[in-house]
Amino acid sequence: MCVRMAKAHNTGLKGFFRRLGPGLVTGAADDDPSGIGTHSQVGAQFGYGLAWTFVLSFPLMVIIQDVAAQIGRVTGCGIAANVRRHYPRALLFLIVALLMIANIINLGADLSAMGAAVQLLIGGPAALYTLGFGVLCVALEVILPYARYASILKWTTLSLFTYVAVVLVSHVPWQEALTALVVPDIELTPAYMTALVAILGTTISPYLFFWQAAQEIEEQHRHHAKPLYATPTKAAGELRRIRVDTLTGMAFSTIIALAIVYAAAATLHAHGIRDIQTSAQAAEALRPIAGDMAFALFALGIIGTGLLAVPVLAGAAAYAITEMLGRTGSLAARPLKAKLFYGAIAATTLAGGLINFIGIDPARALYWAAVVNGVLAAPLMAVMMLIVRNKKAMGDLVLPHRATLLGWMATAVMATATGLFFWFQVFAG
């Protein structure tokens, strides 16, 4: 009877959602306030013209996040730890340094957007709200046990449905919007290529690689399991779960990102508003065009996604730092036993928050943070593909040839986009 009850408990929609984890949270965290700002800017500036890039980026996201998850689950070590074990230290330091720069800027932009969103909704000092959100996010990561914290992150993903609601009240011309998914409207200009790399950089973001690999390790420890290289008979079921989880999370992320672009295109672009620097500006600009309902939904979504993404950004940086230094870091560890890990979470969040107080405009830095992510992504993806084919790291569970081909194709697309960006900046700027 207990067996039958357990099987019933894990079937249906509720059971499916229960089995989702790192992939869903990673996909949802991809649509953070800074990503919302980037997608709003793209929709406002180019209308539906860059919608096709999300059709391109979706399979790339799926394969590379699947690779990241497999690295974590098979080896029992994160990406930085694997680079430290098998590749030159200089490469590791460069990767972590670039990751830190991009993450801190993203943290500053996300916290600032959350504070500005609260100010738009209820008034008051945005700077105080920004500081409060930073303290809250650090406190949640430090105080809550991992199982409870992971559950909260998973339920927070529901906040992203606010952007689907925004689209429903934005009067999108669906024939034009859907056509743009399959018929590229390419402009050979520096602005267009910068936007292309920014989209790829904010959808295929290096911090997501580190986070998903680390969360697979956290789940492994939570279930008292061994790395798959040591228990290859369990690999088929676990790798299947990872694929479903990752596919679901990346599909969710792509749909929400498209919804944001469509909402901005149908409202801001259609009314001649082409220069949007932040997600908060996008929310405020929506009010006179799409009404108070769209404005409120957009602003609430910024807060909800920020509460999801800020801990992910800070956590990814902490995992990378501790792995780089050969130290243990885990959200399941008590703070006094993982001082470096939790100290890195607090320090990166604080550094991001301070951007708003030392004269650096996080809104202007935001777009370029996405570009830094795009530039870092291609070489990091190449390193990950080397790891996932390395028998010393993966044992007998190296990535199959077909998936390897897809992974290298994804890496080539990112490298090509980055190369085009630099070419147009230098020769056509």
C-alpha positions as CSV (number, residue, x, y, z in Angstrom):
1,M,0.0,0.0,0.0
2,C,2.8,2.4,0.9
3,V,4.5,1.6,-2.4
4,R,1.3,2.4,-4.3
5,M,0.8,5.6,-2.4
6,A,4.4,6.7,-3.2
7,K,3.9,5.9,-6.9
8,A,0.7,7.9,-7.0
9,H,2.4,10.8,-5.2
10,N,5.0,11.0,-8.0
11,T,2.7,10.8,-10.9
12,G,0.7,13.5,-12.7
13,L,1.5,17.2,-12.9
14,K,2.4,17.5,-9.2
15,G,4.7,14.6,-9.3
16,F,6.4,16.0,-12.5
17,F,6.9,19.4,-10.8
18,R,8.3,17.6,-7.7
19,R,10.9,15.9,-9.8
20,L,12.1,19.1,-11.3
21,G,15.0,20.9,-9.6
22,P,18.3,22.4,-10.6
23,G,17.3,22.7,-14.3
24,L,14.0,24.5,-13.6
25,V,15.6,26.9,-11.1
26,T,18.5,27.6,-13.4
27,G,16.2,28.4,-16.3
28,A,14.0,30.7,-14.3
29,A,17.1,32.5,-12.8
30,D,18.1,33.2,-16.4
31,D,15.2,35.7,-16.6
32,D,16.5,37.9,-13.8
33,P,15.9,41.7,-13.6
34,S,19.0,42.4,-15.7
35,G,17.8,39.9,-18.3
36,I,14.4,41.6,-18.2
37,G,16.1,44.9,-18.9
38,T,18.1,43.5,-21.8
39,H,15.0,41.8,-23.3
40,S,12.9,45.0,-22.8
41,Q,15.6,47.0,-24.5
42,V,15.8,44.6,-27.4
43,G,12.0,44.6,-27.8
44,A,11.8,48.4,-27.6
45,Q,14.7,49.0,-30.0
46,F,14.2,46.3,-32.6
47,G,10.5,45.3,-32.1
48,Y,10.1,41.7,-33.1
49,G,13.2,41.7,-35.3
50,L,15.4,39.6,-32.9
51,A,12.7,37.1,-31.9
52,W,14.4,34.5,-34.1
53,T,17.4,34.5,-31.8
54,F,15.4,32.7,-29.1
55,V,14.6,29.8,-31.5
56,L,18.4,29.7,-32.1
57,S,19.4,29.9,-28.4
58,F,17.0,27.4,-27.0
59,P,18.7,24.2,-28.2
60,L,22.1,25.8,-27.4
61,M,20.9,26.4,-23.8
62,V,19.6,22.9,-23.4
63,I,22.7,21.1,-24.6
64,I,25.2,23.3,-22.7
65,Q,23.2,23.3,-19.4
66,D,22.8,19.5,-19.8
67,V,26.6,19.3,-20.1
68,A,27.1,21.5,-17.0
69,A,24.6,19.3,-15.0
70,Q,26.3,16.1,-16.2
71,I,29.7,17.4,-15.2
72,G,28.4,18.0,-11.6
73,R,26.5,14.8,-11.3
74,V,29.0,12.4,-12.9
75,T,32.2,13.8,-11.4
76,G,30.8,15.0,-8.0
77,C,32.8,18.2,-8.6
78,G,31.9,21.6,-9.9
79,I,33.2,23.2,-13.1
80,A,35.9,25.2,-11.4
81,A,37.1,22.2,-9.5
82,N,37.3,20.2,-12.7
83,V,39.3,22.9,-14.4
84,R,41.6,23.1,-11.4
85,R,42.2,19.3,-11.6
86,H,42.8,18.9,-15.3
87,Y,43.8,22.3,-16.8
88,P,46.3,25.2,-16.3
89,R,45.7,27.3,-13.2
90,A,46.0,30.5,-15.3
91,L,42.9,29.5,-17.3
92,L,41.0,28.8,-14.0
93,F,41.9,32.2,-12.6
94,L,40.9,34.0,-15.8
95,I,37.5,32.3,-16.0
96,V,36.7,33.0,-12.3
97,A,37.9,36.6,-12.6
98,L,35.6,37.3,-15.6
99,L,32.8,35.5,-13.9
100,M,33.2,37.6,-10.8
101,I,33.1,40.9,-12.8
102,A,30.0,39.9,-14.7
103,N,28.2,38.6,-11.6
104,I,28.9,41.6,-9.5
105,I,27.6,43.9,-12.2
106,N,24.6,41.7,-12.6
107,L,24.0,41.7,-8.9
108,G,24.1,45.5,-8.7
109,A,21.7,45.8,-11.6
110,D,19.3,43.2,-10.2
111,L,19.2,44.7,-6.7
112,S,18.9,48.2,-8.2
113,A,16.0,47.1,-10.4
114,M,14.2,45.4,-7.4
115,G,14.6,48.6,-5.3
116,A,13.3,50.8,-8.2
117,A,10.4,48.4,-8.7
118,V,9.3,48.8,-5.1
119,Q,9.6,52.5,-5.3
120,L,7.4,52.6,-8.4
121,L,4.8,50.6,-6.6
122,I,4.7,52.2,-3.2
123,G,7.1,55.2,-3.3
124,G,9.9,55.7,-0.8
125,P,13.7,55.4,-1.0
126,A,14.9,53.0,-3.7
127,A,18.4,52.9,-2.2
128,L,17.0,51.6,1.1
129,Y,14.9,49.0,-0.7
130,T,18.0,47.9,-2.7
131,L,20.0,47.4,0.5
132,G,17.2,45.6,2.2
133,F,16.8,43.1,-0.7
134,G,20.6,42.4,-0.6
135,V,20.4,41.7,3.2
136,L,17.3,39.5,2.7
137,C,18.8,37.4,-0.1
138,V,22.1,36.8,1.9
139,A,20.1,35.9,5.0
140,L,18.0,33.4,3.2
141,E,21.0,31.6,1.8
142,V,22.8,31.6,5.1
143,I,20.0,30.8,7.5
144,L,17.7,28.4,5.7
145,P,18.5,24.7,5.4
146,Y,19.3,23.7,1.8
147,A,16.2,21.5,1.3
148,R,13.9,24.4,2.4
149,Y,15.8,26.9,0.4
150,A,15.7,24.8,-2.8
151,S,12.0,24.4,-2.4
152,I,11.5,28.2,-2.0
153,L,13.6,28.8,-5.1
154,K,11.5,26.4,-7.1
155,W,8.2,28.0,-6.1
156,T,9.6,31.4,-6.8
157,T,9.8,30.5,-10.4
158,L,6.0,31.0,-10.6
159,S,6.5,34.7,-10.4
160,L,7.7,34.7,-14.0
161,F,4.2,33.9,-15.2
162,T,3.5,37.6,-14.6
163,Y,5.1,38.3,-17.9
164,V,2.8,35.9,-19.7
165,A,0.0,38.0,-18.2
166,V,1.6,41.2,-19.5
167,V,1.6,39.8,-23.0
168,L,-2.0,38.9,-22.8
169,V,-3.0,42.6,-22.1
170,S,-0.5,44.1,-24.6
171,H,-2.4,43.5,-27.8
172,V,0.5,41.7,-29.6
173,P,0.0,41.3,-33.4
174,W,0.5,37.6,-33.3
175,Q,1.0,37.0,-37.0
176,E,3.9,39.4,-37.1
177,A,5.3,38.1,-33.8
178,L,5.2,34.5,-34.8
179,T,6.6,35.1,-38.2
180,A,9.6,36.8,-36.6
181,L,10.4,33.5,-34.9
182,V,11.2,31.8,-38.2
183,V,12.0,34.7,-40.6
184,P,15.2,36.5,-39.4
185,D,15.2,40.3,-39.8
186,I,19.0,40.8,-39.7
187,E,20.7,44.2,-39.7
188,L,24.4,44.3,-40.3
189,T,25.1,47.1,-37.8
190,P,27.1,47.4,-34.6
191,A,23.9,48.0,-32.5
192,Y,22.3,44.9,-33.9
193,M,25.4,42.7,-33.3
194,T,25.8,44.1,-29.8
195,A,22.1,43.2,-29.1
196,L,22.6,39.7,-30.6
197,V,25.6,39.0,-28.3
198,A,23.7,40.6,-25.3
199,I,20.8,38.2,-25.9
200,L,23.0,35.2,-26.2
201,G,25.0,36.4,-23.2
202,T,22.0,36.9,-21.0
203,T,20.4,33.6,-22.1
204,I,23.5,31.4,-22.2
205,S,25.2,32.9,-19.1
206,P,28.3,31.4,-17.5
207,Y,27.0,31.8,-14.0
208,L,24.2,29.4,-14.9
209,F,26.8,26.7,-15.8
210,F,28.4,26.9,-12.4
211,W,25.1,27.0,-10.6
212,Q,23.5,24.0,-12.2
213,A,26.6,21.8,-11.9
214,A,26.9,22.8,-8.2
215,Q,23.2,22.1,-7.5
216,E,23.5,18.6,-9.0
217,I,26.2,18.1,-6.4
218,E,24.0,19.5,-3.6
219,E,21.2,17.2,-4.6
220,Q,23.6,14.2,-4.7
221,H,24.7,15.0,-1.2
222,R,21.1,15.5,0.0
223,H,20.2,12.1,-1.2
224,H,23.4,10.5,0.2
225,A,24.3,9.3,-3.3
226,K,27.7,8.8,-4.9
227,P,29.0,10.5,-8.1
228,L,27.8,8.6,-11.2
229,Y,31.3,7.7,-12.3
230,A,31.4,5.5,-9.2
231,T,27.9,4.1,-9.7
232,P,27.5,3.8,-13.5
233,T,24.6,1.4,-13.2
234,K,22.4,4.3,-11.9
235,A,23.5,6.7,-14.7
236,A,20.7,6.0,-17.2
237,G,17.9,7.1,-14.8
238,E,19.8,10.1,-13.4
239,L,20.9,11.4,-16.8
240,R,17.3,11.0,-18.1
241,R,16.1,13.1,-15.1
242,I,18.7,15.7,-15.8
243,R,17.6,16.0,-19.5
244,V,13.9,16.4,-18.6
245,D,14.7,18.9,-15.9
246,T,17.0,20.9,-18.1
247,L,14.7,20.8,-21.1
248,T,11.8,22.0,-19.0
249,G,13.8,24.8,-17.3
250,M,15.2,26.1,-20.6
251,A,11.8,26.0,-22.3
252,F,10.3,27.9,-19.4
253,S,13.1,30.5,-19.6
254,T,12.8,30.9,-23.4
255,I,9.0,31.4,-23.3
256,I,9.3,34.1,-20.6
257,A,12.1,35.9,-22.4
258,L,10.0,36.0,-25.6
259,A,7.0,37.2,-23.6
260,I,9.1,40.2,-22.3
261,V,10.4,41.0,-25.9
262,Y,6.9,40.8,-27.3
263,A,5.4,43.0,-24.5
264,A,8.1,45.6,-25.1
265,A,7.7,45.4,-28.9
266,A,3.9,45.6,-28.8
267,T,3.9,48.6,-26.4
268,L,7.1,50.6,-26.3
269,H,8.4,50.0,-29.8
270,A,5.0,50.4,-31.4
271,H,4.7,53.8,-29.7
272,G,8.1,55.1,-30.7
273,I,9.9,54.4,-27.3
274,R,13.2,52.9,-28.4
275,D,15.7,53.6,-25.5
276,I,15.0,51.5,-22.4
277,Q,18.0,51.0,-20.1
278,T,16.5,49.1,-17.2
279,S,13.6,46.8,-16.3
280,A,12.2,49.5,-14.0
281,Q,12.1,52.0,-16.9
282,A,10.3,49.4,-19.0
283,A,7.7,48.9,-16.2
284,E,7.2,52.7,-15.9
285,A,7.0,53.2,-19.6
286,L,4.3,50.5,-19.9
287,R,1.8,52.4,-17.6
288,P,0.6,55.1,-20.0
289,I,0.5,52.7,-22.9
290,A,-0.8,49.3,-21.6
291,G,-2.4,50.5,-18.4
292,D,-1.9,50.1,-14.6
293,M,-2.4,46.3,-14.7
294,A,0.5,45.7,-17.1
295,F,2.7,48.1,-15.2
296,A,2.0,46.5,-11.8
297,L,2.5,43.0,-13.2
298,F,5.8,43.9,-14.8
299,A,7.0,45.6,-11.6
300,L,6.0,42.7,-9.4
301,G,7.7,40.3,-11.8
302,I,11.0,42.2,-11.4
303,I,10.8,41.7,-7.6
304,G,9.9,38.0,-7.8
305,T,12.6,37.2,-10.3
306,G,15.2,39.2,-8.4
307,L,14.5,37.2,-5.3
308,L,15.2,34.1,-7.3
309,A,18.2,35.4,-9.3
310,V,20.3,37.3,-6.8
311,P,21.0,34.2,-4.6
312,V,21.8,32.2,-7.8
313,L,24.3,34.9,-8.9
314,A,26.0,35.1,-5.5
315,G,25.9,31.4,-5.0
316,A,27.5,30.7,-8.4
317,A,30.3,33.1,-7.6
318,A,30.8,31.4,-4.2
319,Y,31.0,28.0,-5.7
320,A,33.5,29.1,-8.3
321,I,35.7,30.9,-5.7
322,T,35.8,28.0,-3.2
323,E,36.4,25.4,-6.0
324,M,39.2,27.6,-7.4
325,L,40.9,27.6,-4.0
326,G,40.4,23.9,-3.4
327,R,37.9,24.5,-0.5
328,T,34.6,23.0,0.3
329,G,31.5,25.1,-0.3
330,S,27.9,24.0,0.1
331,L,24.5,25.6,0.9
332,A,23.9,22.6,3.1
333,A,26.9,23.4,5.3
334,R,26.5,25.4,8.5
335,P,27.9,28.9,8.1
336,L,30.7,28.5,10.7
337,K,31.9,25.4,8.9
338,A,31.9,27.1,5.4
339,K,33.1,30.6,6.2
340,L,34.7,31.2,2.9
341,F,31.7,30.1,0.9
342,Y,29.2,32.1,2.8
343,G,31.6,35.0,3.1
344,A,31.9,35.0,-0.7
345,I,28.1,35.1,-1.0
346,A,27.9,38.1,1.3
347,A,30.9,39.9,-0.3
348,T,29.7,39.6,-3.9
349,T,26.1,40.6,-2.9
350,L,27.5,43.6,-1.0
351,A,29.8,44.5,-3.9
352,G,26.9,44.4,-6.3
353,G,24.8,46.6,-3.9
354,L,27.6,49.1,-3.5
355,I,27.7,49.8,-7.2
356,N,24.6,51.8,-6.6
357,F,26.3,54.0,-4.0
358,I,29.8,54.7,-5.5
359,G,28.8,56.5,-8.7
360,I,28.8,53.6,-11.1
361,D,25.5,53.5,-13.1
362,P,24.4,49.8,-13.0
363,A,21.9,50.5,-15.8
364,R,24.6,51.4,-18.2
365,A,26.9,48.7,-17.0
366,L,24.1,46.1,-17.4
367,Y,24.1,45.8,-21.1
368,W,27.9,45.4,-21.2
369,A,27.7,42.8,-18.4
370,A,25.6,40.7,-20.8
371,V,28.2,41.3,-23.5
372,V,31.0,40.1,-21.0
373,N,28.9,37.0,-20.4
374,G,28.6,36.4,-24.1
375,V,32.4,36.8,-24.6
376,L,33.2,34.5,-21.6
377,A,30.6,31.9,-22.6
378,A,32.3,30.6,-25.8
379,P,35.8,29.7,-24.2
380,L,34.1,28.4,-21.1
381,M,31.8,26.2,-23.2
382,A,34.9,24.9,-25.0
383,V,36.5,24.0,-21.6
384,M,33.3,22.3,-20.5
385,M,33.2,20.2,-23.7
386,L,36.8,19.1,-23.0
387,I,35.9,18.1,-19.5
388,V,32.8,16.2,-20.5
389,R,34.8,14.2,-23.0
390,N,37.7,13.6,-20.5
391,K,37.8,10.0,-19.2
392,K,39.9,11.1,-16.3
393,A,37.1,13.3,-15.1
394,M,34.0,11.4,-16.4
395,G,35.1,7.8,-16.3
396,D,33.1,5.7,-18.7
397,L,30.3,8.3,-18.8
398,V,31.9,10.7,-21.2
399,L,29.4,12.6,-23.4
400,P,28.1,10.5,-26.4
401,H,29.3,11.5,-29.8
402,R,26.0,13.0,-31.0
403,A,25.6,15.2,-27.9
404,T,29.3,16.1,-28.3
405,L,28.7,17.3,-31.8
406,L,25.7,19.4,-30.6
407,G,27.8,20.8,-27.8
408,W,30.6,21.9,-30.1
409,M,28.0,23.4,-32.5
410,A,26.6,25.5,-29.6
411,T,30.1,26.6,-28.8
412,A,30.8,27.5,-32.4
413,V,27.6,29.6,-32.6
414,M,28.6,31.6,-29.4
415,A,32.2,32.1,-30.7
416,T,30.9,33.3,-34.1
417,A,28.4,35.7,-32.6
418,T,31.2,37.1,-30.4
419,G,33.6,37.4,-33.3
420,L,30.9,39.3,-35.4
421,F,30.4,41.6,-32.5
422,F,34.1,42.6,-32.3
423,W,34.4,42.8,-36.0
424,F,31.5,45.3,-36.3
425,Q,32.7,47.2,-33.3
426,V,36.2,47.7,-34.8
427,F,35.5,48.0,-38.5
428,A,31.9,49.3,-38.7
429,G,31.6,51.2,-35.5
